[in-house]
Every structure is written in C-alpha cells, then in structure tokens.
Amino acid sequence: QDIQTVHEVSGTVTDASDGETLLGVNIMVVGTTTGTTTDMEGNYTLSVPSTDSQLRFSYIGYQPVVVNVEGRSTIDVEMEISAILGEDIVVTGYSAQRRIDLTGSISVADVPQMQKIAESSVSRQLQGQVSGVTVSQSGQPGDEPSVRIRGIGNFGNVSPLYVVDGVPTSTIGDLNPRDVESLQVLKDASAASIYGARASNGVIIITTKQGRPGLRVSFDSYVGYETPKHHGNAFNIASPMEMAELEWLAYNNSGLTPSSSLYGDGTTPQLPDYIAPAGAMEGEVNHDDYYVNPYYTNTGDLGNFYRITRANKQGTNWFQEIFKPAYTVNSNLAISGGTDDASYMLSLNYINQEGTLLRTYNERYTLRVNTQFNLKENIRIGQNASIAVWENPQSGSLDEGTATGMVYRQQPIIPVYDIAGNFAGNFGAPLGNASNPVAQRERTRNNTGENNRIFGNVFAEIDFLESVTFRSNFGGSYATSNWSWFQFPEYENAENAVVNLYGDGAWNGTNWTWTNTVTYTDLLAEVHNINIVLGTEANEDTGRERGGTRTDYFSFNPNYVNLSNGAGDPTNYSWQYENALFSVFGRAEYNYDNRYLLNATVRRDGSSRFLDNRYGLFPSGSIGWRISEEAFMRDVNWLTNLQLRAGYGVMGNQLNVASDNAYSLFGGNQLSTFYPITGGPTIFQGFAQTRIGNPAARWEESHTMNIGVNTMLFDGALEIDMDFYKNDVRDLLFNPELPGQAGLASQPYVNVGNVENKGLDMSITGRRDISQDFNINATVNFTTYSNEVVKIAEGVDNFDGTSRRFGSGNPIVRNQVGWPISTFFGYKIEGFWNEQSEIDQANASAGGVYQEEAALGRFRYADVNGDGRITADDRTRLGDPHPDFTYGLDLTVNYKSFDVSAFFYGSEGNDIWNQVKWWTDFYPSFQGAKSKTALYNSWTPDNHDAKAPIQENAGSTATNLVPNSYYVEDGSYLRLRTIQVGYSFTPDMLSYVGLNRLRVYVQAQNLFTITNYSGPDPEVGNTQSANASTTSFGVDEGAYPTSRQFLFGFNLGF
Amino acid sequence: CGDEFLTRPAMGSLSEDVVADRNGVETLLMGAYGALSQTGSQGWGDGLPGDGAWAVCPSNWLYGSVLGTEAHKGSDAGDQPQMNTLGGMNVSPSTGFINLKWRGLYEGIARANSVLSVLPDVPISEGVFSEADKARIEAEARFLRGHFYFELKRFYNNVPWIDETVDALTPQPNDQDIWPNIEADFQFAYNNLPAVQGQAGRPNSWAAASYLAKTYMYQQKFSEAKALYDQIIPNGNTSNGLAYDLVPLDQVHNPVNKNNAESVFAIQASADDGTGTIQNANPGMMLNYPYNSPFRCCGFYQPTLYLVNSFQTVDGKPLINDFLSTPVKNDLGVLSSENFEPHSGTLDPRLDWTVGRRGVPFHDWGPHPGQRWVRDQAYSGPYASKKHIWWQKDDQDVNNPSQWAPGTSYNIPIIRFADVLLMAAEAEIETGSLSQALQYINRVRERAADESAWVKNEFNRGYAFEIVNSEAEMLALEPTSGSWVVREDTGTTFVYLGGGAADINNWNEYSEPNYNIALYDDLGNQQQAREIVRFERKLELALEGHRYFDLVRWGVAEEEINEYMDYEGDFFPASYINEGQFTPNKNEYFPIPQRQIDLSTVGGTPALQQNTGY
C-alpha cells in the first residue's frame, strides 16, 4: 500500500435531533470493503484510499448519509432518524417491514412527537396522533381513555388488541410512555388479520426501547399544576332564593298554593336561617340541643340526633367544593448501553398525579429492564420486562349517583358543614335526597387499592440456513390488585346508609402467550424479495377474585378495621375464569423490484369460548404498486413516492361471548334463589337455571376492504397518506332478549348481528426548513367514519340502551337497524303549545287526543309518522354520539435553540345527550338543585320564546317524563390540547457541567376549548370508567372534566 | 396441543346432569320458592328481572292497593313517575313496570318447570327417594306454578301457558283461558300435599285447597268454592300443624309471630340471612316507610283519606254507603310543630293496625308525628301504612338496616284465614246461606272487637323520653322537639312541639283513640249482604294488595275507583289521582307488555295478542 495515497479521516457522528453521539455507526468507503464503526464516544477514524472517496454512514433507524471526503480530514456527520424516506423499519405482526413496503393500512405514530406530550399513559398521548383512531378521555387521573380504531364494529368489546414486544395484551395503562420506541396501528385486515381472532377491533403494536452500544443516561422530569376550568357556575344552578322562587313559580303555574316548611307560605317565599331544624329562624334554635355523633356505631342512635344546620343563603357551589387545584410530578430515569454482544435498557418512572376531584389520584412506579445478548453470531436471546405498581383511586362519573352527579343534584342552600363542623345534608328538610358530594368523597379517605403488574417476555432467535430465523417468544403478564373500602355511617342525608361496613377484595390474573415462528427472507436475482413467516401461538388467560365484607366495627380507625374485627355478619365471594386460544398462522410477502408488492396472510384460531365451531380461519391478501419507481415516473422529480395499495381480508373477534356460553347451566344465588323456608332467619340453598347454552356460537367476522395511497412530494416536504375502507362485521355475537316466558336465565350469545363501518383516514405532513436553524413541521391527522347497524337478529330490528330516570320502556338510546350504534332516541320537539286554541285545533283534526298531556307551555312533539297523532311510534332518532370527523393538528417550530409545538384536537358533529338538564331544567324532575334556565328562561304566558317548558309541580309526558330532543346538544369542539415551548442549551454551555443535553420546557394543556356544548366538558361519553357501554354512550350525567394544566419540565442527558 | 388445551370447563356453575338427582331436584324446588319474593341478585333492592324490586313486589301493594283506592303512591310528584301513570289508570303497553312483573312471574314458572322436567329422571329408591317424596315435590312445584299463574291470570287475563312440556324459547300464543290449568295445578297439589309439612314455608294440602277455592271465587264458581270452604274452615290447619284460627289483632302481622294459626300461605322473609343485603327481607317494600323517621326511607304507600274514612263506625258498624259524608279528621296542612287534636268520633279498631296517623302510637315508636314523617303532605296525604311495620323492641331481630332503606322479616300473607272466612262468606251469600255468611263475617269482627289487642297509649311507654306523674314534672324536662312523655296522672301522652319546654302550650296532648266495633245481627238481603262482606274485606284486608283485584272480580271497579278518584282528587289537586279515570273494558286488566309482544313476533306475526282497550 502506498503510504502517500492513504488519507486519514476522523470525526464524530451525532443524532441530528438531539445532538447525542451515535455509537456503532457503520462507515464504509463507497465501492470498497473498507470500513469501520464509531466508538463509545461516537468517534471514528478511517483511512481512505483517496481524497475523492465517498463515505457512506449507515445506522439502523437512521437515514444513510453519503459524504464526499473532498480532502478533508475531519468530517462530523449528523444523522437523521429515517422517518422520511420510508427506509425505516416498521414492526408489524410477527415481522418487520420497511415502511415503503407496506401494503396494509398501518399508521405509524411519530413517537418523539407523542412523547412530547407530558401524559401519564400512552393511550392518552395517542389522541389525534394517528389517523383512523378515535381517542376519548376524561379528566380523571389514571382513567384509561377509550381507543376506537375505525369506528365501532360490534355490540360489546370494541377495544383494540395491544401487542407489546410481541406479547398480546388487553391493556397498556401501566406502560411507561417514555419506554416506547415505536407504535404502529394495524387498521385493516391485510395488516391485522395475522392476529386473527383478536384483530377485528384493530391492533396496536408497540415496541419498547432497547439498549445500544455505549452508555446513555437521561433524566426527564416535570411538575405540573392543574386547575379546574370552572370557577363560575358549572351547571348554571340557581341560588337558594331563586330555588325558592322557582318552587313558587311551579306551584302557581299548577294552580296550587305554594307552601313550604322551609320557605313559609306567603305570596313570595322567605329564606329560613336554618335548614335544620327545617325553616327555623335566628333565635328559634338552641345550639345546645345539637347532638350528632358522626361515628355512631349503634344504628338506633340515629333517631336521637338533633341536627342544626344554617342555611347557606349565598348558595354552596358544589362544583367548586369538590374540584380543587391539583399537582402532578413525573420523573423518569433511563440508563441504556451495550456492547456488540449485549445491550441493556433500564428505566424507572415515578408519577404522582393528583386529580382535581377530591381524593382521586394516580401514583405509579414503573421499572423496566430490557436486555439482549448475542450468544453466538447466529443466536440471540433477550428479555423485556416491566414491573408496575400503582394506586389509582377513582370516582365514578357520568352517573347521577356519583359525586359529579351530586354536584348538580344537591341543593345550594345546604352548606358543606353544619354548625359543629360535621357534614351538612338534606335531612328533615324538603330538599330532595341527594348527598353532600364533599362528604361522599371524604368518606373514601380510608379506602385502599394497590395494583401490580409484571409484563414482559423472553425470547430466543436462531439464524440458520443463511436466510432462515427461528424465534421463540414467551411472554405475558402476572397482575394482582387488592382493595379495601370502608363505608362510614351517614347521618346528614334524608336517606342515610346507617351501617358501618368494611370490604376487602383481591384479584390475580395470569395471561401467557407462547409464540414460535420461522422466518425466511431472501432476495433472489436482485429483484425478488421474499419474506415468509410461519408460526404457532398458544395463549391462556386465567384468574380469580375473592372478597368479603363485614359490618359493625367498634372503632373506625383504619389501623383497627379488618375483616376479622367486625361484630356483624361476614359475607364473602369468589369467582374464577379461564380461557385459552391456540393458533397457527403464516404470512408471505413478495416484492418485485420494489415496484410490485404482494402480501398474503392466513391464521387459524381455536378458542375455548366456542364448542361446536371452535376453529376459525382468517385470510387476507393485499397488493401494492409503487408507481414512482416505474421508469416512466423517474423524471417526475417532485414526486418522491407514490404508492397504491389495496387489500381485503377477514378478522375475528371472540370477546363478546361469555366463557361458558356453550353450556346450559344451573346455579344458586343467596339473594335470588335461596329461601328462608322454615320461617327462621336461615336461608336454604336453591338453584335455578342460570344460563341457556348455545354450543353453536362461533367467531365474529370482520370483512374489510381497504384502498390506500401514499404520496410523498418534494423529497418529503409534503407527505399525504390516505385510506378508504369498508368494514363489514358479520355474525356479531349478541344475546337477544328472549320472551319473558323463557325465564331469566342468561340468554345465549348467538351469531346474528351485522354492523358496517365505512370511512376515510388521512394524514398530511408538511416540513419546511426556512433556514439552517429555523424549520417548521405540521401534521394533520384526519379520521372519519360512518357506522350503521345492518342487522341485529332475526325478527329483532332494535334493542334499547340506557333509559336513566325515564325508566324502562323509555330508552334514551336505541340501537336500530339502519342507524349508527347508540343513536339517541325520543320525541322530536317542534315547539311549545302556546295557545289553548292550538291544542283544541290539533285535537279536533285528530278526532280525539292529538298528544297526551298536551297543555300550555309544554312541548309540542312532531308527528314523525304522519298519522295525525302523537304516539310512541313518533319517537325517532335525535342524534348520535359518533363524530362526523375528528382531527389532530401538530405544529412544531424549531428556531435555533428554541422549539415550540402546539397540538390541537377536535371532534366535529358528535352529539351529546345532556341528561343533566333532566335534573336541572325541569322543576318536577326528581327533587334537587335546579338551573337558572328553569326560573328565568322557561315558558310563561308572557314568554313564548323560552328555552325550557313551563315549570309545574308534576311531570308529564309533554315535558320531562319521556326522552325528547330537549337533551340533545352538539358536542363538537376544538381544543388546544397542548402547547409547549422548549429551550435546549448548546453543547458548549453544557460542557462545563459535563452534560450532553439539557432542554427545559413549559407546557400548558387544555388551554382553551371552542365548543357550544353547555356542560363542563364536551369530551364525554365513552371513557372506560364511565357508566357507558358500547351500545349506550355519549350520555352526560356529570362528567369528570379535563382540566387546564401548566407544567414545567426538563430533559437531561449525561 | 389442540382440543384438550382448548377445552375449558364452565366455572362456578353446574350442568343439568349434576342437578338431576334427589338432592338436585329438592334444591331446584327451593329455587322455585326463592322466586316467590321476586327479588334479584344485585343486593340493593332490585327485583328478579333486574329493576326496582317495588315493581314486582309480591305483596302487590302498588297494583292491588294503590290502584285499588287504598293508598297513594306517596313521596312526591317527581318520585317514581311510572307509579303515577299506573295509579292514574293510564298504564300503557310500554309502561316498564308491567313488563318487569311479567318477566318476574314467568321466571317463577320457569323454575317450577325445571323441577318438573328433572323430576321424572330421579330414580325411585325406597328409603332414599320414595314415590311419596316424588309426589310431594311435584305437588309443591305445581302449587308454586299455580301461584305464579294465578297472579298472571288476574293481572293480564290472557297469558300463554308454559309447562314442563312446552318449549319456552319459542313464542307461544295467549289465546287460551288458563283457569283450567291453574285449577289442575292446585287440584294436584291439594290431592298430593301432606297436611303437615316439616318446614312452615311449604304449602300443605289445606293451603292448596284454599288457593283452589280462591281460584274458583275468581271465576264465580261459588258452589265449588263453598264445598271446599266447608272442609277448610272446620278442619284445616297450617303447614306447621296449627288448626286454622284467627289470632289477636296485634299478632296478625307481627313478624315475631309469623306462621301463626292464621297463616294459610305466606311468603317467608329473613332479615338476618347473613348476606348483608335486604334481598330476603322484602326489598319490594323498602320504599314504604315514613320519611325522615327512624325507618329512614322512603315515604311511599300512604293510605288514602277514602280508606281511612271507611273505618268510621256508628254503633260499632261501618257506614257502608255513607262513609264519605263525614270525614275522619286529619292533620293535612298542619306542621308537626303545631298543635293537633286527633279525630274524636268512633272508629273501627282495625284502622290503627292498618294506618299510621298523627297522635296515635305508631307501635312503640311514639305517637305518629304527622307532617315531619311525610315527604309531601299536600301531594300524598298525611298517613302512613302500618301493617308491615315492626316494633322498636324487636328491631334487632326483624329489621335489616344494611341498605339505604330498611328490610324486615315480615311475611307477606298471600292467603290468611280471615281472607278465607270472608271469601267463604261471599260464597255462602252467592250460593248458600246468609246465616252461615253472617257467622263467618262476625267471626272476623269478633276478633277485631277484642279490646286487649287494640292500639293503646301504653305502647308509648317503652321508648318515652320520660314517664312522669305531673305536669310540673313534665315542664321541668329538657326534651328536643318531637320527644314524647307519658303522663301517669292523665293517662295521656304529651309530645313536645319545640319553642320552650316549660310552656304547656308547646306540648301536644294525645288521648286514647276512640274505638267502637259491634257484630252484625243479620246481613239483610243478598245484595246488602254482598255490600257488607265487600266492605268487611276492605276493613280487614286493607293494604294487603287485594282490593283492586277484588273490585274487578266483583265488577264494581269502575264505580268504586272513579268514586274514589273524584273524592280524593279534590283534596290532592296536584296528584295523579285528580286526573285519573278507570276505563271499563280496559282497566280491568293490565296490557300485555309491548316488549313481550315484540319478542313474540316471528315473521311479522306476534304470538301474543294485546288485551281489549289497549
């Protein structure tokens, strides 16, 4: 070798996004076999044959960089994560593909962008980040949002399948968001049906971070402050004096003489000084008579209590009493590193998020250890594991009985506390039967709840025969929860719970999956790319729960109370479950010259939930054509990539069937089948048929057709991905109600229903570098679908959802053939009956009663079926909670060391059934707080242009006793979900303190929401914890609203 | 790794072959008994079909008594609006309650049918499971099935008959009169049940005979009924072996004295069943206690003025045709803190075992305080229903406080001996001798005339704030408002109204109630005798869920219910009663639930036909 011609080049390779050095980057001299890799500090030194040589830098996950040496001896290279050109590898079902080779509909999340959103869970971060996914969340910490991929495809469980590091699971609530390396959503059958029987709701695939050579330490932390958004009057509740005036108005409107033990019997009401004793005035009450023992243990004592409570004449704002500012801290330490033969990643996350609602919080520790070892050149083993421990006491919401329901039900004249500082309530006064929501929350203070979950996998991979890899992956979860609660005896309410009771329970569950695959990958004759995967998978899910209660504790001290110490009767229960799946599957991909793509998958699943039709086959196929690679397109420079995709396939679902659906079963229940036959207290065991079996049930099948186009223009400056789909879900498992004559045994699930979803997913990304240190990125994710029930069951064209206080027979929600799932249902209001002559005229032309209970100031309903009368057949669809479309807009601006990002999320065209109005806008609805609307904006002979109907003493079907369009509101909104401003210190500033990286940022969440919805939060209706099911959602009866949050955080790298 | 791995057993349940033995069939039979109380499995007061237990309560307090002129729904206007609909006779096929009732009763039938379909498979083995055991089990199951169908028949009139031979999953028509089937079930039970049962809750042959006779009475088969009553009344005995008899008035409904000599067939309840719920303790009655009282909840089921006025007596006899011309004085519109002097005229002593009214001892819970225990007096009147109320001294034994409203071990009487006597009197009036009828009626009145079992002020002593000998002693006390003091010197009870205990004007004095009851000398002619026995049923069986069905059975529902609505509506302009109206040829029966018609529709043709008028 001629020493003169040897030229030495050295330099450092860094990550363009964060300036961190990259270790193990492959550097080759183009056209030779000479090369090297970067060392622990990202440095390299390489001898090149010529000063004109070209160097190619390549690194998995980054765009390759080719540099002309041009005589230089120092060449520093920044490498960009290969998000742009589609060279990046996407983890799909049981394999990985280059993004440009995908033929199915797969949304790849921009994980760094997602992780910018300081949130406690991955699903919350997901909102608006990928098209085709609708995420809806509440303000409750730890409340996992509902995640819906491409609409709602069945009548039961519509949650997607999550696959984390190759292990299927139903929840990712305990996954540390910072551990996520990649996230992709498999939306259509050609992408997802490799997951067969569990794919029909879509699949979300997540991989966690792995170590890379070299040591990296990062520490990220933030603290936040959350404020409830409503400082005012969240439900427009009337003041105590207005409440009294409303009572007078309603009585007068009903032709009755108002009189009340609280407000007197004058022509105008008077507020009392005391509500206990009811209606007492100052001086009439001897405070020495007060006697309340809040911790009474003898229920008979309650009769001796003498309560004294002053009227709160200004009015208690119950919303403000239970929603308070709250703090959040979140810290994450990650250490990773490795050598050529071994790598590790270790992370520790702590989050403590207080809820704005009293005594709700989410405190969680997560520890993750991921390791990988190259035992030999062709043998790799590894493991991923996370251990999460958390406490997350939640409050129910969207229901009249919860604290958020009591906020609009408990009358404002009631103070929080009585004269002695004990809880105040409505005992003894005509103030309804709601509870004091502060008391309700404070009485949960001794409750406990601990959850633990170990989730992870171990795997081994062996390469043999050059192009074949065998992989065995065993993973799963072991999870436990235990909880206890104490029911304090109540004394302040009209209807008190009087026993003290302690309950204790625990659950544990094991879910394992063992997957074995063989993968063959080859490139034949330079143009035939072949990839074949064959595999088997076994899954078992088992668990048990047990619990008990006891009453009658001598002391309520939580250190004393346990199941052993109560003096009352103990109760206990337990139950167990087990399910299993076994599957074989295969996938073949073929790619000719990067232009023509073919993909076929098939999976055969067997499930323990089925008996006669245990196995199901789920095939799919798709094709792709990269037009931009064709010779005739080569000259079109502005078109970087144009690819057409089409696919068709079948996915399954087995979740909507009880494990024992196949069998006719008998059993007993102490409460409904046992009987005290001797006349003594002992109840004797009795049985009844509990289930009618259907051995013939089988899989639900989702037949999906997808057509997509991927476009990239101007070298990635503009990227548009679009997918159209039609998803026909057949043989839906549904348990149609049997005639009453069949008895009440659980009716079997049968495969009868059919639901169709059609839609469009689109994402548009634009990038523009205005100058070297000024660039802008914008991404819009757009999701729209239309949902229609095609069939329910033979002879059944509808079934009803919730009816709340309207009672059975008066559903708010109806699921009807031809309508979307969970359609709002009732009478359509045309206006008011303003004149008696209108009623007389309507009756005359009806030849009888046109509308039952029609009267002045009440609602006039529309004669929808045109038969000249208002009957139950005039009830119609009044709206539905499905959005016309949802969208997320991400904007990022980087300028020098500053970065600004804003994320907007919106939902358009979703309706909300605002059931709160039933309570607040109608005087005769169940007693409780009422709204100013009822008093000031209700129909009177002088006010025909009112919002609410005439306020009366008694309800009627023409006002509040049947569901009607009064409650339906447009729930569209646009929300600035997040705005963040960050500053990164430059390396020279950091070198003094030995840091690699330091970024500080401030973030605001939910800064503003544009909506016409009258409730505190338009984002209601299908959160997981709420009282809402798939076939009955979008009903607001007191939400846990999202709050405004401000936080300060930093990212630190060593 | 295949089928074996995928075969997973059903957890926590039994298959049919496991229950098809002698223990299994006995347990299935017990499950059929469990359906009597029509209570569900959720544990807070749900009925068997899953909604509020009050919609399906087997006492029929809503359908028999509230619809039958005896009680207001109670509470306030906005509470349980479906009850307003029902009470105003505006029930429609889509009223949810009647669908719940249908489903609950048919579940009882399904459970009885489970017994009957498994029973033939249980092998006879002498000494272990004899023919007699088998016959008894069949007879008990058919008795229970007869009971559920009797309810369905008088409720809906036209219902499909499902027995163990009929496929219940396939919609069946309701085009046959099922009285013959019900008769057959009770006849079988009568023929095969023993006269004495080991457990008091099981019906015996006499209970079956009584139910069969009642079935005849509903069909106006008076001579068949009379023939049975001629056997039952002199010879009958309870399941636990007590000769049928009337017990003292204060013991009839007392849960510590249940399954007494008067109990022909009753639904058993347990307040102390160890479940921590009230589901075996009459959850269907949980609403029916005074509000803001030691009973807590919920102020429903308030007797009507119309009912209370019926208890007026002149010379010890009721004012059968004239009871509305003079009202019983009440405290409507009077606050509990204001003075009130109760009615001074003579009353039937049964009133105060039926109705709680101000100033009268509410057992030993003190004088009823009136308005303070009532949710909305102006809406539903001043009274409280009382037959299911227990004594404070028995609270530990018969009350279950585990939920937001109380449970009690009170047995719901389906047939009690007084009912048997009065039905027998009816049968005699229609087909036999008026003097025999007179004897039956007087036997019931004689029991009521036993002064030792009347309501007395001395009930107030047990939990009085103080028992004193003089006014001075009383005025020196430091009571809180509502406290009551028993005065030895006056023999009266004083209630402190508040405002200063030293002032005698702040005390309300209550004397003994004024009772007078006498026997009938004769019943007059047949028509007069009918009126007497029908009125006597009201006085004796008020608030026990019979009245509406009796009025329909007698064909006088339109007349009497509309009279009641006119009368009562004037006092309660805001109540559903004010605009209520009984429509003949319609309101005699409830509609077939629309839901059931829909569910019975196959290929566009409903198997169930709607009743007349709906």
Interface residues (C-beta under 8 A of the other chain):
Chain A: S254 G255 L256 S259 S261 P277 E284 D289 Y291 T299 G300 L302 G303 Y306 F427 G428 P430 N433 A494 E495 N496 A497 V498 V499 L501 T536 A538 E540 T549 T551 G568 D569 T571 W575 Q576 Y577 E578 N579 A580 L581 F582 G606 S607 S608 R614 S659 D660 Y663 S664 L665 F666 G667 G668 N669 Q670 L671 S672 T673 F674 Y675 P676 I677 T678 G679 G680 P681 T682 I683 F684 Q685 G686 F687 A688 Q689 T690 R691 I692 E737 L738 P739 G740 Q741 A742 G743 L744 A745 G795 V796 S803 G807 S808 G809 N810 A872 P924 S925 F926 Q927 N953 A954 G955 L961
Chain B: C1 G2 D3 F5 L6 T7 R8 A10 M11 G12 S13 L14 S15 E16 V18 V19 G24 T27 L28 L29 M30 G31 A32 Y33 G34 A35 L36 S37 T39 G40 S41 Q42 G43 L48 P49 G50 D51 D76 A77 G78 D79 P81 Q82 N84 S92 S94 T95 G96 F97 N99 L100 W102 R103 G104 Y106 E107 I109 A110 R111 S114 P160 I162 A168 L169 P171 Q172 Q199 A200 G201 R202 N240 K258 N259 Q268 A269 S270 A271 D272 D273 G274 T275 G276 T277 Q279 N280 Y291 N292 P294 R296 C297 C298 G333 L335 Q371 R372 R375 D376 A378 Y379 D395 P401 S402 Q403 W404 A405 S409 N411 T480 S481 G498 G499 P573 A574 S575 Y576 P593 Q594 R595 Q596 D598 L599 S600 T601 V602 G603
